[in-house]
Structure formats: structure tokens, C-alpha cells
Amino acid sequence: MRIYVTFGSPLTGETLEEPGLRSTPIGGYAALPENHRQPYTIKVRKAPESEHAAMLGKLGSGVKFLPVAALAIGCLLVLAYATRHIPDFFKSMSLKIEHPETYRFVAYDQVLRKYVKDGLVDYQSLKKDPQLAEAALELEKTAPDKIVDPKERACFWINSCNLLALKLITDNYPVTTTEQLSQSWNKSSAMVGGEPISVSSAMNRASNELKDNRIAPNSVFLICKGSLGYPPLTDHAITPETMETDAKVATYQFINNEKNVFYDDEHMEYLLSPLFKRYEPFIRRTNLEPHKFALIQMNSGKMPDLTNLMITKTYFRKIDPTINDLALSSKKVQK
């Protein structure tokens, strides 16, 4: 109900009507204008029913549309979700999912042996070969839930994330950096065992499997995101039998690349790739901090003396995003 309060001054004969006041302190006048600060009378009247109804009508007309608007927004969100995920749902329903206790990436292994050399990939030729799509299709139908052995599980997810990264780059080739695919890494555009997954999620799954203390910490250097700033891609699929040797080779090659580990003797700076910072929890399992871990495996003539307190141990600002493309490497050599 809307209330009008009328202040009447017996001295001036003026009135001051204030809508919306429900109570006024009797005998006081502090809230009145200067020319009303004198004894006054108060009259209270109720607003006309027509005015009260009009106000409720305005309020009601806005409120009654709120459920409709909320329903419309909800429908749009459901539609967006369905548009994105229903195709994956029907695709997974049509797949015959296998649940092996061990798995060897046969088709993927053949792709690597044909198109990978010294960690670089012949994307131009690979893009024309349907065998990469066949390897990805095999992965779509293979669920790792029955794989129990920690090394088997680790190999499964290392190969999976490397395969999915390789396919993502190949599908979008020609590209020159992983940054050109920045939004694609987190999209669940791939599938493992009938479940949608992104390349980033697959990489996280691989990292989580490698946290098992029964697996060598340097195995994390087998994960390759397809850029020169990551460890080199092996020319074969990783297996439990080759995993330890493959990890040692990949770690050694990564450390002895000046773009990943570099000692600037002039400025006395010892720089590591930011990847060492990301993988520090794994490296610490060797009882070494990242700079010491890298130093032990360096074969360069410029090696820092870490007993010298003047040497600054730091990191490069970013990971090199350049694609591990054989064609790009060949162009640089020709120049």
C-alpha cells in the first residue's frame, strides 16, 4: 500500500506532501525544510486504489515474464550442449568398444616409423596417408579400464596423447606453431574408448599415470605436444619393454638442445625451459632440483659451475611453440 504523509504548518499555511513515508516522529521537525521547522500537524491518507493497482500492474508485467525468460535461456543452453555432444553420443553408441588388458599401437607405430625422423615429422606426406586416421579410429574403440599394470597404463596414455596431438596438427596442417591451434587443444574433438576427450586432457591423464613411483620420473619426457619446445617425438610407439630406454634418450636429447637448456657464461645465467618447472614434481623424485638434474646430463662445453654463487639459475620466458615439422627444419637449413 502506498501512503502519503502531508505536513501542515499552522504558521505559514503551507503543506508539504511526501509520498512513501509510513511513519514520522511526532513532535520533531529536523527532516523538514527550513521554512517548515515549526510545530506542524500530520495527515495520513492512503493512495487511491487505481494508483496502487497501476503500480502492481507495472511490477507484475515485468515479473511474470521472468520464468519465460529463464526457460528460454535454459533451452538455449541445452540446445548448445546437445549440438556439441549428441553427435559424439551417437558415434560412441555405434562403436564396438574393446577392453584389452594390454594394448599395442600397431597402426600408430607404423605411422611413426614412416614419417618421424630425429624427432621431426613429415607432415606434408603424413597428411595424405589415411593410416593416421585408422590409428585414431583404433584408439576410439579401445578403453583402458582393464589395463592394470602401471607401465602398461602409462604407455597407453603417453601414446594416446602423442597420437592425438599428431593428428590435431596434421588435420590443421599447414600450421607453423602450436599457438595457432590454441583453442583446439582443449576441445573434446577426439575419442578414447568411446569417451570424448581433448588433447590437453589426454596429456593430463598421461602425467597422472606417471606419478606412480614404480615408473621412472624421466618418463615424463616422453610426452610430446608436437612443438620443438617439447621432447622429441619417438619414431616408434612406446611399450613397457622400451619405455625406460626411450625415456633416457628423450631426456638426453631434450637437455642437450640449447633452446631448452643454455648457459650464458658472459652474463652468468643458467636457463632452462619452463617445461622443467612444470615437471619439477617428477624431477624432485630423483632427489635433484631441475638445474642440477639438467647439468648432470649436459655434454656441452659450456657447463655452469653451480658452486659459484654468482650464477643465476632461471628459466626461459616461454616454451618454443614451433611445430616439429621436417619441412620447416629443411627451410632453415637451406637459408
C-alpha positions in Angstrom: 0.0 0.0 0.0 1.3 3.5 -0.8 1.0 6.1 1.9 1.0 9.9 1.5 2.1 12.0 4.5 1.1 15.6 4.5 2.9 18.1 6.7 0.8 21.2 7.6 2.3 24.3 9.0 -0.2 26.4 11.1 2.0 29.4 10.8 2.6 29.6 7.1 -0.5 27.7 5.9 1.8 25.7 3.5 1.6 22.0 3.1 4.4 19.5 2.1 3.2 16.2 0.8 5.7 13.3 0.8 4.7 10.0 -0.8 6.1 6.7 0.5 6.5 7.7 4.2 4.9 5.2 6.6 5.9 6.9 9.8 7.1 10.3 11.0 8.3 11.1 14.5 5.6 13.2 16.2 6.8 16.4 17.7 10.0 16.6 15.7 10.9 18.7 12.6 14.5 18.0 11.8 13.7 16.4 8.5 11.6 19.4 7.3 12.9 22.3 5.1 13.9 25.4 6.9 10.6 27.2 6.4 8.7 24.3 7.9 10.7 24.0 11.1 7.9 24.8 13.4 5.1 22.9 15.1 3.1 21.1 12.5 0.2 18.7 12.0 0.4 15.4 10.2 -2.3 13.9 8.0 -2.0 10.5 6.6 -4.0 9.3 3.6 -4.0 6.1 1.6 -3.1 6.3 -2.1 -6.1 5.8 -4.5 -6.8 2.2 -5.3 -6.3 3.0 -9.1 -2.8 4.3 -8.5 -2.0 1.2 -6.3 -3.3 -1.2 -8.9 -1.3 0.6 -11.7 1.9 0.2 -9.7 1.3 -3.5 -9.1 0.4 -3.9 -12.8 3.7 -2.4 -13.9 5.6 -4.6 -11.4 3.6 -7.7 -12.3 4.0 -7.3 -16.1 7.8 -7.5 -15.6 7.9 -10.3 -13.1 5.5 -12.6 -15.0 8.0 -12.7 -17.9 10.9 -13.9 -15.7 10.1 -17.6 -15.7 9.6 -17.4 -19.5 13.0 -15.8 -20.0 14.7 -18.3 -17.7 13.1 -21.2 -19.5 14.2 -19.7 -22.9 17.8 -19.3 -21.7 17.8 -22.9 -20.3 16.5 -24.2 -23.6 19.3 -22.4 -25.5 21.9 -23.9 -23.2 20.5 -27.4 -23.6 20.4 -26.9 -27.3 24.0 -25.7 -27.4 25.1 -28.7 -25.3 23.2 -31.1 -27.4 24.5 -29.7 -30.7 28.0 -30.2 -29.4 27.7 -33.6 -27.7 24.9 -35.6 -29.3 26.9 -36.5 -32.4 29.6 -37.9 -30.1 27.0 -39.8 -28.1 25.6 -41.5 -31.2 29.1 -42.2 -32.5 30.1 -43.8 -29.2 26.9 -45.9 -29.3 27.8 -47.2 -32.7 31.3 -48.2 -31.7 32.1 -51.7 -30.5 34.4 -50.9 -27.6 37.1 -53.3 -26.7 38.6 -53.6 -23.2 42.1 -55.2 -23.5 44.4 -55.9 -20.6 47.4 -54.8 -22.8 47.4 -52.8 -25.9 50.0 -52.2 -28.6 49.5 -49.2 -31.0 50.3 -51.1 -34.2 48.9 -48.7 -36.8 50.3 -45.7 -34.9 53.7 -47.4 -34.6 53.8 -47.9 -38.4 52.9 -44.2 -38.9 55.8 -43.1 -36.7 58.3 -45.3 -38.4 57.3 -43.9 -41.8 57.1 -40.2 -41.0 59.2 -39.4 -38.0 63.0 -38.8 -38.3 65.1 -37.4 -35.5 62.1 -36.1 -33.7 60.7 -34.2 -36.8 57.6 -35.1 -38.7 57.0 -35.2 -42.4 53.5 -33.6 -42.1 53.2 -33.0 -45.8 53.3 -36.7 -46.6 51.5 -37.8 -43.5 48.5 -35.6 -44.3 48.0 -37.7 -47.5 48.1 -41.0 -45.6 44.9 -42.4 -44.2 46.8 -44.7 -41.8 46.9 -41.9 -39.1 43.0 -41.8 -39.2 43.0 -45.6 -38.9 45.2 -45.4 -35.8 42.9 -42.8 -34.3 39.9 -45.0 -35.0 41.5 -47.9 -33.2 42.0 -45.7 -30.2 38.3 -44.6 -30.3 37.3 -48.2 -29.9 39.9 -49.1 -27.2 39.1 -48.5 -23.5 42.0 -48.7 -21.0 39.8 -49.6 -18.0 41.0 -53.2 -17.9 44.7 -52.3 -18.1 46.1 -52.8 -14.6 49.9 -52.8 -14.9 51.2 -49.3 -14.2 53.7 -49.4 -17.1 51.1 -50.6 -19.5 48.7 -47.8 -18.4 51.4 -45.2 -18.6 52.4 -46.3 -22.1 48.8 -46.3 -23.2 48.3 -42.7 -22.2 51.6 -41.5 -23.5 51.0 -43.0 -26.9 47.4 -41.7 -26.8 48.2 -38.1 -26.1 51.1 -38.1 -28.6 48.8 -39.7 -31.3 46.0 -37.2 -30.7 48.5 -34.3 -30.8 50.0 -35.6 -34.0 46.5 -36.0 -35.6 45.4 -32.5 -34.5 48.4 -30.9 -36.1 48.1 -33.0 -39.2 44.4 -32.2 -39.6 45.1 -28.5 -39.5 48.3 -28.6 -41.5 49.9 -26.4 -42.7 50.4 -24.6 -39.4 53.8 -23.4 -38.1 53.2 -23.1 -34.3 51.0 -24.8 -31.7 49.7 -21.4 -30.8 47.7 -21.3 -34.0 45.7 -24.2 -32.5 45.3 -22.6 -29.1 41.6 -23.2 -28.8 41.7 -26.7 -30.3 43.9 -28.3 -27.6 41.1 -28.2 -25.0 38.2 -29.2 -27.3 36.9 -32.7 -26.8 37.1 -33.4 -30.5 38.9 -36.8 -30.1 37.7 -40.0 -28.5 39.3 -42.8 -26.4 37.4 -45.9 -25.7 34.1 -44.3 -26.8 34.6 -41.3 -24.5 35.1 -37.7 -25.9 38.5 -36.3 -24.8 40.7 -33.3 -25.6 44.5 -33.5 -26.3 45.1 -31.5 -23.1 43.0 -34.0 -21.1 44.9 -36.9 -22.6 48.2 -35.2 -21.7 47.0 -34.7 -18.1 46.0 -38.4 -17.9 49.4 -39.4 -19.1 51.1 -37.2 -16.5 48.8 -38.6 -13.7 49.8 -42.2 -14.7 53.5 -41.2 -14.5 53.1 -40.1 -10.9 53.3 -43.8 -9.9 56.6 -44.3 -8.1 57.1 -47.6 -9.9 57.7 -45.6 -13.1 60.9 -43.7 -13.8 60.5 -40.0 -13.3 62.2 -39.1 -16.6 59.4 -40.9 -18.4 57.5 -37.6 -18.4 59.9 -36.5 -21.2 58.2 -39.0 -23.5 55.1 -36.7 -23.7 55.3 -34.6 -26.9 52.9 -31.9 -27.8 54.2 -31.5 -31.3 56.4 -28.5 -30.9 60.2 -28.0 -30.7 59.8 -26.8 -27.2 58.7 -30.3 -26.1 60.8 -33.5 -26.0 61.3 -35.1 -29.5 58.7 -37.5 -30.7 60.0 -41.1 -30.9 60.0 -42.9 -34.2 58.0 -45.8 -32.7 55.2 -46.4 -30.2 56.3 -46.6 -26.5 56.0 -50.1 -24.9 56.7 -51.3 -21.4 59.8 -53.0 -22.8 61.3 -49.9 -24.4 59.9 -47.3 -22.0 63.0 -46.9 -19.8 65.5 -46.6 -22.7 63.1 -44.3 -24.6 62.8 -42.1 -21.6 66.6 -41.8 -21.2 67.1 -41.0 -24.8 64.3 -38.4 -24.9 65.6 -36.7 -21.8 69.2 -36.6 -23.0 68.1 -35.1 -26.4 65.9 -32.5 -24.8 68.5 -31.3 -22.3 71.2 -31.1 -25.0 69.2 -28.7 -27.1 70.3 -25.1 -26.5 66.7 -23.9 -26.9 65.8 -25.9 -23.8 69.0 -25.7 -21.6 71.5 -23.0 -22.1 74.4 -21.5 -20.0 75.2 -17.9 -20.8 78.7 -17.6 -19.4 79.0 -13.9 -20.3 76.0 -12.9 -18.1 76.4 -16.0 -15.8 72.8 -17.1 -16.4 71.8 -20.8 -16.4 68.5 -21.1 -18.2 66.1 -24.0 -18.5 62.9 -24.5 -20.5 59.7 -23.7 -18.5 58.9 -27.3 -19.0 61.4 -28.2 -16.3 59.4 -26.0 -13.9 56.2 -27.8 -14.9 57.8 -31.2 -14.5 59.6 -30.3 -11.2 57.5 -32.7 -9.1 58.7 -35.6 -11.2 62.3 -34.4 -11.2 62.3 -34.0 -7.4 61.8 -37.7 -7.2 65.4 -38.1 -8.3 66.4 -36.0 -5.2 67.7 -33.2 -7.6 66.3 -29.8 -8.3 65.7 -29.1 -12.1 69.0 -27.2 -12.8 71.1 -29.9 -11.2 69.1 -32.6 -12.9 69.8 -31.0 -16.3 73.5 -30.3 -15.5 74.3 -34.0 -14.9 73.2 -34.9 -18.4 74.7 -32.0 -20.3 77.5 -32.8 -22.8 78.1 -29.2 -23.9 81.5 -27.5 -23.4 79.7 -24.6 -21.7 78.7 -26.1 -18.4 77.9 -24.0 -15.3 79.7 -24.4 -12.0 76.8 -24.5 -9.6 79.1 -24.0 -6.7 79.6 -20.4 -8.0 77.0 -18.3 -6.1 77.2 -15.6 -8.8 75.5 -17.8 -11.3 71.8 -17.1 -11.7 69.6 -20.1 -12.1 66.5 -19.2 -14.1 64.1 -20.2 -16.9 63.3 -19.1 -20.4 60.2 -17.0 -20.7 58.2 -19.4 -22.9 58.2 -22.8 -24.5 59.1 -22.8 -28.2 55.8 -23.3 -30.0 57.3 -24.0 -33.4 55.9 -27.2 -34.9 58.2 -30.1 -35.2 57.9 -30.0 -38.9 60.5 -31.6 -41.1 59.7 -29.1 -43.9 60.3 -26.1 -41.7 63.6 -27.5 -40.5 64.7 -28.1 -44.1 63.9 -24.5 -45.0 66.0 -23.2 -42.1 69.0 -25.4 -43.2 68.7 -24.1 -46.8 68.9 -20.5 -45.6 
